[in-house]
Amino acid sequence: MQKIFLRYILWLCSLCVMQWSSAAMREYHLNIAEQNINITGKTVKRITVNGQFPAPTLEFEEGDDAVIHVHNQLKNQDTSLHWHGLLLPALMDGVPDFNGFKGIAPQGIFTYRFKIRQNGTYWYHAHSKGQEQDGLYGAFIVYPKDKRPLRAIEQTQRDYVVMLSDFHTSDSQTIINNLKKSAEFYQNQRETLLDILQQIKTDGLKHTWQNRKMWNQMRMLRTDLSDVTGYTFLVNGKTPTQNWTGLFQPNEKIRLRFINASAMSFFDVRIPHLKMTV
């Protein structure tokens, strides 16, 4: 009986070793720094990762062991990275002052280690001050094991990340300071009586009245949807005039991995006259 039990224990140990050794280790080095960039025609200082804005896309396969070395090269700021939507140990979550994680000090290095337990479209971003808005965000893509689709409907010929974000020429600290001066600092699009009269002229009194009634029932103004204006909207770090493009052939099925990485914006995503399956 003891021999049978011992053999069973040895078999379990060998199985665990086999499963552990079969997992691939995927390793990344991320260098977080500040540098001058020009997105909208004005040169500003923003956070980059490995010299890129936004941060590079990290790719894994379900079951991988993720090892991510983060080097904080910011001069006077602690930093952190949070892996949005991923199931992982609490210490690896990346939120400062949560479960013993203190953030990454200037010139410091922290290594995140965790098992990739699911597949799908995720993203990573800073959880320190306003660093996410200043550029510290990127896509985190996990493919199904062996990159096999889970269902036939998921089979595609091409796969693109479409990361939507908002970019401001003022850095996050300047925006926060302005909002502390006045919550209405950026409300330069607030409607006036002349705007309402113009709406009556264009849409009619009934429609204008219903519109006003709707906003009054919500006890808010149009500008309350966002405290900050003046954003330029980006697709994979490119402005509308820079025209990010994903190539494909006729009759191909394309997977578009939409990620809202904005600081303040909601995006209504649609492609006219094109059937989309979520």
N, C-alpha and C positions, 0 to 999 in steps of 0.2 A: 504493500500500500504506500509506504514511504517512497519507494522507487518511482511509482506511478506519479505521485504528487510532485516529486523532484523533476521528473521529465516534463510534466505540465508547466512547471515554473520556468524551466529552461526554454521550453517552446515559446512561452509568452515573451520572455526576454529577447529571444532571437527575432520574434515577430516585430517587437518594438524597435529593435536595432535596424531591421530591414526597412521598416516604415520611415524611420528617422533618416537613414542613409539615402533613401530614394527621393527625399525632398531636395529640391535644388535651392541653393542659396543665391539670392539676387542682391547685389551690393551696389550702393550708390554713395557718392561723395558730393555733398551740397555745400557750396561756399556762399554764404550770405554776406553781401557787401552793398555799399552805396556807390553809384556812379551817375554821371550825367547822361540823360537820354533825351531824345526829341521825338515826341509822338505827334504833336499837333502844330509843329512849327516853332515852338518855344522850348528852349533847352532848360530842363529842370533836373534836380537831383532826386533819384528814386532808388528803391531797393531792388537789387538784381540777385539772381541765383545762378552761379557759374557764368556770370556775365550776360544772362538772358533776362528779358522782360516780356511777358511774365516768366515765371520759373519753368524749367523743363518738365516735360511729361515723364512720369515714372511708370514703367510697365512691369507687370508681374503676371505669374500664372498661379491659379488656385493651388494651394498646397506649398508654395514657395516659402522659404524662410527669408524674410526681409531684413536686411542689415543696411541702415541708412546713417552715414556719418555726417553730422551737421556741424560746420565750422562757422562760428559767428565772427565775421570780420568787420562788424559795425563798431565804430569807435567808442560811442558812449551809450549804447543801448543793449539791454538784455534782449534776447529773442527766443522764439519757440516755434515749433511746427505741430499742428494738430491734423490728424488723419481723419478727415470728415466722413463719417458713415461706416468706418471700419470697426470690426469686432477685434479688440486687442486688450492686452493687460493694462490695468489702470495707470501704471507708471509710464507706459508708452503713449498715453493719450495726448500728451503734449500741452496740456493746459497748466500754466504756472500756478503754484500753490495748491495743486490738486494731487493728493496721494503721494506727497513727498517730492514731487518734481518742482524745482526752483527756477526753471528757465535756464537759458544758456548765456552766461556772462560774456562780455566783449572779449574777443580772442579765445573764447572757450570752445570746447568740442564736446558734443554729446552724441552717443550712438544709440539709435532706436533699433531694437531687435524684437520682431514679432512674427508669428505665423500668419500667413494669408489664408483666411478661413472661408472666404466667399469670393465670388466673381461679380463683376459689374463695373459701372462708371462712378468714380469717386473723385475727390479732389483734396488737396492739402493746402493749408494756409496758416499764417501766423496767428497766435493768440496773445500777442504782446502789443499793447497800445494800439495805434492805428496802422501797424505795419502791413496788414492785409491790404488796405486801401493804397498803400504806398508801393505795392507791387509784389508782396511776398505771398504768392498763390500759384498753384499749378495743378495740372490734371494728374490723377492717380488711376490707372487703368489696370484691371485684373481680368485676364482672359480665363475662360473655363479650362479645366485640366486638359492638357495636351492640345489646347486651343480648339477643341471640338465644340461646336454649338450645342446647346442643351436641347433645342428643338429644331425641326426642319424649317420652321418659319424664321428662325434666327440666322439661317445661312445667307451670307452676303458676299458680294465680290470685293467690296471696299469698305473701309472702316475709318471714319474721321472723327476727331475730337473737335467740337465747336464750343469753345469757351467764351462766354459772353461776360463782359465786365464794363465798368465805368471808370473813366480816367479824368482826373481834375488837375489843372495846372497848379493849384495850391496843394501843399502837402497836408497830411491828415492833422497834424498838430495845429497848423494855421486855421484849418476849418473848425476844429474844436474850439480854439480860442475865439474865433468870430461868433460861433453859436453861443458861447458863454457871455459875450457882450450883449447879444440880442438873439432870441430864438427866431426872429424874423430877418436876420441879416441877409439871407439868400432869397428872401421871398420877393424878388423883383418881378415876378409874373403874376402877382395878385391882381384879381379883377377889380376894376373901378366901375363907377356908374356909367361911364361912357362905354365900357365893354359890354355891359348888360343892355344898354340901348342899341348897340350894334348887333347884339345877338337877337333882340326882338325884331330888328329890321331884316335880319338874314333868315331866322328860323320861325318867326312868328311869336305872338304873345303867349299862346297856349304852350308851345314847346318850351319856351324860355321859363315860364312859370313852373312847369313840371320839373325842369332841370334844377331850378332853385329849390323847389320843395324837396327833391331827393337829397341834395347836399345838406339842407337844413335838418332833415330827419336824422342824418348821420352826425349832425353837429360838427361839421368840418368844412373846410374849403378845399378846392382843387390842390392848392399848394401844400396842404397837410399830408398828401401822399408821399412827399419827400421834403426833408428839411433843407436840402442842399440842391441848388441848381448849378448849371454851367458845366455839366459832365459831357465828355465825348464818349460815345459808346464804342467798344472795341469787340472784334471777333478774332480770337487767337492773337491778341495784341495789336491788331491792325484796325485803323479807322475805316469808316465806310468808303472814303475816297481811295484808300489804299487797296481795297477790294480783295479780301482773302478769298481764295478760290480752291475748291476741291474738285479735282478732275474725275471724270467717269465716262464710260462708253454707253451708247444707247442700250436700253433694256437691262442694264445692270441694276442689281439691288444694293443699295448703299445703307450702311449704318452710320447715323449721325449721333454722336454722343454729346448731347447738350448739357452744359454745366453753367449755372448762374454763379459767377464768381464776383458779382458786383458788391459794392459797399452799401448802396442806397437804392438800387433800381430793380424794378420788376420788368420782365421782358415777355411780351406776347409773341410767341413764336408761331409762324405759319408760313407755308410755301404755297402760293396760289396755284390752283389747278393740279396739285400733286397729292396723290394718296399717300398718307403717312400712317404707319402702324406703331403704336407705343407698346 
